Amino acid sequence: MKKSEWTKQIITLLVLILLFSLLLWANAHRVHEKMMVQITNLQQKDAEKQIEMLEKAQGEKILLVLKTVASDPEFCELLQKKDREGIKKYLSEAFISWSSFGIDNLGILDPSKTVVLRLATPELYGENLKGFLNLKGVPGEYESKVVLGPLGYRFRVAVPVFTEGKLIGFLMGGMNWERILEEASKAYPDLGVVVFIENNRLKALGLDAKKPYGKVINLGEVSLIAQNRDYPLAHLKELAKLSQKFSGVRVISLENLQYSMLAKKGNYGETIIYLTPVDKNLQEYHRDIGIMVLLISFELLAVGLVLYGFYQRNYGITGKVTNYLKVINEKGLQTTEELKVKEIGECSLELGRFIENTRKLVKSLEDEVELNRLLKNEKEEDAMYQLLINFLHQKYDINNAAILVLNESQNYLEVKALVGEIFCNAKILEDKDACLAISRGRIVFHFPGSLENCPQYTTPNNYACIPMIIGGEVKGLIHVTCKENNPEKLKKVERAVEIAAPYLYNARLLKVLEYTSMVDELTKVYNRRFLVNFLEKEIAFSRRHGKELGLILLDLDDFKLINDVYGHAAGDEVLRKVGEVLKQKVRAQDVVARYGGEEFCVVLPGTGWQGSYEVASKLKDALAELKFSEPGLKVTASIGVTVFPIEAKNLEELLGVADKLLYYAKNAGKNRVITLKDLDLPNS
C-alpha cells in the first residue's frame, strides 16, 4: 500500500470518528430527554389520579352533609313550603361549619329544577338549571362531578329530597375546582394545571364568554376557566394557543423555561393542561454526556494516531526489505547490494510488538464493552458497586480492593463493596477528611520511587486510592492493594471507574426522583400516593395470612385558625413537628403518611383493635404536649381508629370507616379518639 493511500485512510478514519461522536452525543441527548419526559409524564399521571381521588373523597364528604340535611324534617318542611327566608336562615346557621367540608355554596331547587334559593350566590335566584343537573329524582341517586355552568368550573354534588316518598326538590353543594387543585399541589408542588375551553363551546352550553362566570377569563377565541397558579397573562395566551393545536405530551418553552406539557380533553370539550418544569438535571446530564463523548473521541483519535505511528515507524524498514527482496529476485544472491539482515530482524520485532499491542488493545476494548453492558443492565446503585468490584477481581486479578462511598450526610465513608481485605486505617471511615484521595479529589498511590505516601495506609504493599467523581463531585473512592508494581493494571482500574461514573450518576438521580415521589416535602413523612400503594399491599398480605391491620386517621383541630392567627410559617412548623412526633411514637414497621392538608394516617401492620386504640391515645397525648416557637400555640387532634378485616373488607371501606369516625370525633368535641365500639355502629 502506498504512503499516500495510507494517509487517505487515516483521514477517512478520523472523519468517521468525528461523525460517530456527533451521532453518539445526539442519541444520548435524545434518549435522556425522552427518559426525563417519561418520568415527568408519570408524575403528571400520578397527579391526575391524585386529583380524581381528591374529587372522590370530597364528593363523599359533601354527600354526607347533603344527605344529613335532606333527611332533616325541619328542612323538608321548609322546602315543601318553598319558604325562602326560613331555608336561608336554616342554611346560614350551619354554613360556616359546612365550609370546613369544602362546600363553597349551597343551592335548593324545586322538583322542576328551578332555583328556590342559593346560599353564597344570591344572583342566581329563580334561574332554571335543567341543563346542568341530570338527576331524575328517584330515591338513592346522587350526582358527583366537575361541571361547567353559571358558577364557572367547579366540583358539585347533588341529591334529591323526599318526604313521605314524594320528591319535593333537590339539594346541591359545590366548591371551586381550584380548591381541589390546591390540595393536590401540596403533594406535587411543581405541578401546574390550567383549563381552557373554546368560546363557541361556551355558547353551546348557553353561556356568554363576555360575562363573568366564577373565575372564567376571556382570552379571545378561548377562555380560561380554571388554574392552580397565577400564571402571567402572556403565558396564559401562549398556552391557550397550544391547547388548540396539540394533545398528549410534549416539551414547550415559556420565556426560556422548559416545561413538560400533558394535554387532555374534559367532559365539556375543555382542554386540561398539566405543566411540570423539565428537571434541571437534564441540562447537567447533557453537559456530562458531551464531555464523555469528547473523551471517547480523543481516545479513538489517540488509537488512530498510535496506529499511524506504528505504520510510520515500520514503513521505512519494510520498504527497504521489499527493495532487497526485489534485488535478490532479479540478480540473485551474487548481488553487489549489501543486504542488511539486521534491518529485516528489526522489522520482524516491530511487527511482533505491533501484533501484541493490538491484541492487548482489542482485549481492553472488549473488557470495556462488557463492563458497559453489565452496568447498563443494572439499575440499583449498590448493586453497581458490587458488580464493579467483582469485575476488577475477575478480569484484572485484583484480590484486595474496596469501594468506599460517602454517606448521605457526607460526613463519613461506608464500605459498599469488598473483595479481600482493607488495609486502610479505620479512621477514614469516621472522618472523610483523613483520606487524601477524598480531600484532594485526585488519585493517591504508592509504588517504588513514588514521593507521596498516605499516612492512613497500614502495610508495606503497593496501593492506589482512586476517587470516584460522580456528577462533578467526589462521592467515594476505590482502594486497591497489590504486591507487584503494575501501572498498567492501575490504568485499567482508573478506566473502569470512568466508565462506571455516568451509570452511577443516573442510578443516584433515579433514586432521588423515586424518593421525592414517595415523601411529602414539608413533613418528611410518606405522601398519599405511597400510602395507598402500601395499604393495598398490606391488606392483601393480611387477607392472605389471616392477620389484622390497624389504621389511624387523625386531623389537626382548628388548623385553619392556627394559620389565620399565627401565620402560615407557624402552620408549617406545626405540620413538621406533628410528622416528627408521629414517626417517633410508632414502631419501625409502622408507616406514617400525610393524607392531605392537616390530615395524617398511621398504618399498624399486625395490630388489632386494642393495640391500635392504645397507639392512637398515645399519639393524641403526644400531640397535646408539643411545644412550638409561638408562645401559647397548642395543637390537638381528632382521631378515628379502625381495623381490617373486622370493620372493613377492602381499602375503600377501611379509609371510609376511618374518615367517618374522624368526622364523629370532630362533632363530639374534638381532641379525642373514636372507634366503632364507642358509637355502637355497624361495621361499614
Steps between C-alpha positions, in 0.01 A plus 500: 500500500638840402564763768249742340226233510576427866477872583159521329374207705620663825315823409186302412525320837525831687195639314303187586604537867371858499167400340463208742560733797238747378246222447576353843451839668176567312362157585590534871337845501182358343480189719551685828257776409243231413569331835456826695177576311373149582581550870323838497206345314469231769499772768229687309288185465546432873385856571197443276411188702557697821251764381245230416545350848461844661182556297365166620590569864357853483185368336450252783539776760255733325259212437500414871409862584228523235339170602501617863319821403261325258388262776425781749117539536539870577681562172252284304208698641660833403579371148148366451364845589769669282567724799808681368563706813460196723730290282754782484503531877524121542796474260681815615520379858691190396683628191816603685549150641416348159776701336746281692384217272608705199151627408512850345132533417167326552198493274139385531285421197134403475394178318504688165868586562428871542720671757317572824800634689877514475725575792823695421375566138177707532521629142366167372153518662230355278734375225410164345782241522352216292800507269749460786330237720446147366324341799168327423367537854493140619594378850866414562647684200755781517723695262868568572715653225686800364261733316526812290201724557382839624742479797801422281714184514431325827440171678137434593294239685120486478236279665118482473291584806198287592235517771266211548623353172418816300764701310496857636820635345875471464791605724837594352839570658792630297859620525744669265709237321813704579470390863553139395799613290644683803471180703672298225777764479606413854608156380628632162637852569647541148180398319299768317146439369323729252159438338380669178181474297415638157250786515271333245468205740407742778229635273373146435465459877283812516778716646634832372883530504465878549324453835689397816438145624702413810866550402449482122731733300430573133823469295352551151411176325527304826434571867694403810264321741739373772864508614693416817766768456494866405671467162583826317248600235761453226556139611125435509456633145786282375357193676157583357645482147678171578180352645336531156791341312639213706391208714703238688849572638763741370771737626426874461685824582350799683742794531811277479358254756428145383188315609362154434138552386231230519171600333171308520133563429230537769129419505395834343764515228731699725877445482673418830873576492748363757835686513819382673842672474751281318751363752804729533719187508419453130730785393773380737467152352531640147821673605639180655404300190677758282817470712480120493460494121790744465722271709398198291583698186845585636557136589401384153716773350790386717451144377510625142819697564662201669422283200634769271816522713553125473462526126745790472752320719487182296440640151866584433624160620241298307567713192871423513435130554267500200769666285763247614269213410440649154874528442561139611219378271645691204878451551520205733712472812814609310387858517726787579227652715576468874214307663443628855359201682482710816231719342297191408520385863393843625199488269400162639534621861298814433227300330492264799468793742228650285302175499538462880399860570202466266395183681517678836305796363226275361482312832475831689221623272315168540522537879363854481211389281419220744511741800270740318258216426495381861448850643231579243293200613520597869283780649586497873799710615616255771482208258716698254774536765506124559494433126797736445719345771417147380598606148838633622563181696413262215644692204815658648577248778469760778466311829485788749273789411219701656248762390435763767218751447402817687177454693197725435607757760849512336667454841656155486584216262306175468640175355269421207695211345801296607725223370781380723603748773518875561844615614397859573481641852142473629522871580407591142159333543414749775680808363488542122757783510761255630500335152738675260317379188168643628637829632717568190265356239781324311670161494743412781734204445819347635742303284881477512637849433175688574539809717150510653394263777161478669535520882188281541645199318604215731708252289817527286324371186438715193162676499284749309197702609295623201225756573159438342376826350125478436306798366807724542543419873721254690257239633744230613809304399630163387788371714726240333791312657749278314846358563650563157562834328255498208412848363311341208257330741451832682406673174241229431346561843491876433332438166239272663417778750459751214261264319294431812462867603215600258305182584537565874390861448184388316420239767538761776282749309223242449522407870454866598204534264341185642548626857353844430198337334421304822573755777315818593747786461386701805446232766751238371243225554359288217248663266152381406617328183738275695236445772241364256751262337625383841148444634403295194801270553449475877129418463584225250768365737267514802220327308736227377655430841195564720660802668340818636591848376439813707436841344508836681371811322552830682419860415652800681226701673442861390807501277356776281474715810871440572589624151271802535626601848869403494570497126588229248860473626366389839260264324790342310693461829198321652478258206874426512503432875185290478667286233812465718315398817280251313807325361666499844203344679435203270693183421755469221262281296212749533444758225416868553365696201352840432148424378435856381515850649502463879393133490747222583466123478682230700500138378565231764574160338405199713320716760146436626236730646645530852856567383385754239287682756793520745734638231238760400458612863877526539524711184216729615679566830836553329352760263340688789843528669678645194666839542552754221692822447178704527410551872163354591468296179353157571374229270250217551363237266176315436572134428311212341623141549393194301631148436510272195331254445270529804353841413576529128549254212707704255703820460203726419299377799801529734566864408127575494440364853803688637381822335149466647641433845722807463190702409321373812803586714484857364129531574540349848724786613839432334827387673380143539529146360185340355448136397198307378471348846458848648207570268352152484475533120494225235830398344464704180 
